[in-house]
């Protein structure tokens, strides 16, 4: 079993509550628009970080993380891309890899909208952790944590904080 912390769209800001929320994570995944490599350094003080770059990320982040990240964890195939869409509304580049790679979990960011839903057509789970930073239209800062246990996604929890108090 692995405990995963998942966030996106930090845009150079990391809410201190997220550090506590991820305290017992085995891995932390960032779905792009990191904004500053210091975010990754802070997260790595808790656990190893996997991620993708987003549309606002500059050269240093793009050298560290790919646009598409496909990997296996605890018997589950994961595909992460910052701008990927969601079931029924996938971006063409993401849809092509989803259909060829057949992941168990597709993760995207970019929309700043927290969304967890099944893609029944593809037998896959989709997660977008919303936005963990202060930049954007969202009213709440959000992140997710969950466990992967022999290919099953379990114990999903949501972190939520007001943007205005930070």
Helices and strands as residue ranges (DSSP letters): E 2-7, H 16-21, E 27-30, H 37-44, E 48-51, H 59-64, E 68-73, E 76-81, H 92-101, E 105-107, E 114-119, E 124-129, E 140-149, E 152-162
